[in-house]
Amino acid sequence: MKNFLLVIVAAALALVVQNFVLHKEAHDTAKTETAYERVMRTGTLRCGYTPYSIGFMKDPNTGKMSGIYYDIITRLAENLSLKIDWVEEVGWGEQIEGLNAKRYDLICSPTALNAGRARSADFSIPLYYSPVHVWAKKGRTDLTGDIKKLDNPQIKIATLDGEQTSVFAKQFFPNAQQVSLPQTSPFSDLLMQVTTGKADLVFAEPLVVHEFMQNNPDSLQQITPDDHPLMVVPNVLLLPRGEYEFKEMIDNGLREMFNSRLIDQFIDTYETVPNSYVRETTRR
């Protein structure tokens, strides 16, 4: 009887040790597995996304997705023999947080390359470039001319918290006031701040303003000349920091699509206003 009890105890201890080892191995694997290793193991690319103009659209009624980035990512995954899991729609301020928490592998919608994001994330090669202009309410002749005069405390600029508009305001008009909206606000709310007189200026791509003025005709005017935008912004994919193998796989897949002119074709599909974007192929 004593020997039988010893056998039972030994078997129970062995089971506990085995479970501990398996749990530890699973924990260590999850802890050390890179994004590249996880994608290769699962055969799936997990995408976070933030709808923005024609770059990435999501029908609020059907949930159907479309846009330049959607088409690019869909073809990129196909070329890499990967599936896509569109796991989460996030606000601008949540994008890097979700990457760091490994809720998704990359942001698959338009993201502007800037130094603030570079502190915590990496970027793919640019897909295309957006000219950003300064806009004011139609008829505000006092704001036209030399934009240097707009850098004064009497000027109010509509911005989104922590987003590139706030970066541009600090960089180009540090003495002006910022009328800031939460990051969860739709971009059209920034333009509405100007049309309603709550702000004097806003920074935006011409195509985004064109979309806005379809419902608000003749409401805004461009302050900066067509050939001299405030900034030309690279549109990239947002990637986890320090994931070299993963970044190389994504970048090389994009380079193949540039070489076959696929990315230009996807832009052509949605670019309703000609020359809204600067193509990577024209900058080579």
N, C-alpha and C positions, 0 to 999 in steps of 0.2 A: 504494500500500500504506500509506503514511504517512497519507494522508487517511482511509483506511478505518479505521485504528487510532484516529485522532482522533474519528471518528464513534462508534466503539464506546465509547471512554472517556467522551465527552460523554453518550451515552445512559445509561451506567451511573451517571454522576454525577447525571443528571436523575432516575433511578429512586431513588437514595439520598435526594435532596432531597425528592422526592415522598413517600416513605415516612416521612421525618422529619416533614414537615408534617402528614401524616395522623395520625401517632402523637401529635404535639403537640396537634392539635386534639381528638383523642379524649380525651387526658389532661386538657386544659383543660376540656372539656365535663363530664367526670366530676367534676372538682375543683369546678366552679362551679355545677353543676346543683343546684337546690333540691329538697327533697322534693316540693313541689307540682309542679314542672316534670317530675320523674321519673315521678310518678304519672300526670300528664296524658299524658306521652309513651308510657308503657307500657300505660296503662289498667288498672293493677294496684295494689292496696293490699297491701303486704307486712306481715304481722302477726307479732310476737313475742307469746308468751303464757306465763302462769304459772297452772296450775290452782289454783283456790281455791274450795271449797264449791260452792254452786249458782251462783255468779257465772260460773265457767268450769270445765266438767268434761270430762275426756277418759277414755274407756274404755281401761283398760290392755291389754285383749285385742284389741279391734277398732280402737282409735285414733279411734273416733267421738267428735266433739265436740258439746257441748251447753251450756246454761246461759244466764243472763240476758245476759251480755256477748256470747256467741256469737250469739244471736238478734238482738241490737241491731246488731252489726257487720255481720252478714249482710244485714239490711234496709238499713242505712246505705249499704253498698257498692252494693246493688241500686238504691237511689234516686239514687245518684251515677253510675250506669252504669259501675261499676268491678267488676273481678274481685278475688277475695281469694286471696293466696298465704300459707297458714299456714306460715311458713318455719322457725320455731324455737321450741321450748319452752325457757325459761330460768328460772334461779333468781332470787329476789328481788334479790340483789346484782348480777346480770348485766344487769338490764333497761336501765339507763342506759348501761352500757358498750356494749351492742349497738346502741342508738340512735346513740351518738356514732360508732361504727364503720360506721354505715349498713348494718348487716346486715338491718334491717327499718325500716319507716317509723313504726311506733307500737306500743305495748303494748296488745293488744286484750283484756285480762283485767282484773279489778278491781285498781286501784291507789289507795292512800290518798294524798290530797293532804297533804303536809307540807313544812316549810321546808327540811329536808335535801335532798329531791329537787328543790326549786325552785332550788337553786344550779346544777344541771346540766341540767335539763329543764323543759319546759312541760307544762301540763295542759289538757285539754278542760274544758268546763263540766261540773259534776257530773251524773252519771246518777241517783244516789240517795245516801242517807246511811245509815251504819251506826252505831247506838248501841253503844258499847263499854263493857262492865261489868267489874267486878273479881270474880273467882271464886276460891273456896278449896275445899279438900277438905270433903266433907260431914261435918258434926259438929264442925268447928272453930269452936266458939262463941267462943273467945278472939279471933277475928279479926272478929267482927261488931261493929256499932255505928259509932262515929265513925271514918271511914277515915284521919283525920289521925294516929291512933295507930300506923298501919301504916308510917309513914315513920320507921323506925328500923333500926339496923344488924343487929338480930336477924332481920329479915324477909328472906326470899329470894323473888325474883320471877323466874319463868320468861320468858325473852325469846329472840328470834332476833337474831343479829348484824346490826346496821345496819338493822333493820326497824323498823316503827312501834312494836312492843312495847317495844323498847329506848328509843325516843324518849319514850314515855309514862312509862317507869320513871324516866328522868332528870328529866322535867318535873314529875311529881306525887309521886314518892317518891325524891328524890335521895340520901337517907341509907340506903336499903335496899340489899341486895346483889342483883346480877343473876346468875342462873344461866342462862348463855347457851348456845344451841345454834347450830350452823352454819346459814347461810341456806338451805342445800339441804334442811334437815329439813322434813318435813311438819308442818303446823300442829298436827295431833293429838298430836305428840310433846311440844309445850308443855303441853297439858292433862294428858298422862300424867306429866309431871314433878311436877304437883301431886297427882295421885291416888296416886302412889307415895311421896310425902313428900319428894322431892328439892327441892321448892320449896313455898312457902306460898301464893303468889298467882299468878294469870295474868290477862291482859287479853284479852277475846274478845267477839265478837258472840254474842247469845243463840242464833241459828240454828246457828252452828258448834258450840256446846256441846250443843245439842239433838241434832245429828247424832252427836256423840261419845258421848252418853249412851244412844243406841240400842243400842250395843254394850257400854257401861259404865254400866248403870243406877244412878241414885241415887248417883253418885260425886262430883259437884260441887255447890256451892251458890253462889248469887249474893250478893255482899256489898253492892253498891250498889243502891239502890231502883230500881224500874222507871222512875220518872219523873225520875230524876236519875243518868243514866249518867256515867261518868268523862269521856267525850268523845263527840261526834257527828262522825263522820268522813265527809267527802265522798269518794265513789267516782268516779274520773275515768279518762280515757284518758291514758296517758303519751306525750308528744309530743317531738320534737326541739326543742332550745332555739333560739329566734329565728326559727322558720319561720312567720311571720305569715300568709301566704296559705294555707298548709296548715292551720293552726289554724282560720282563719276558715271554710274549707270544711267541716271536720269539725264545728265548733260549729254552723254554720247548718244542716247536715244533721240534727244532733241536735235542734235547736230545732223543726224541722219535725215530728220524731217526737214530741216533747213535746206540740206543739199538737194532734196527731191522737190523743193518748193511747196511742200504740203502746208507749212504754216502760213505762207502767203495766201494760199487758196482758202484756208479756214478764215483768215481775216477778211478776204474778199466776200465771203458768204454773208457776213454780218455788218460790214462797214457801209452803212447806208449813206453816210456823208463822205465823199471822196477825200482821201488824204487826212483822215482823222488821226491816223497813227503813222509813226515813222517805222518803216520795216527794217529789221535787222539786215536783210540782204542788201539794202541800199546804203548801209553804213560800212560795208566791207571794202 
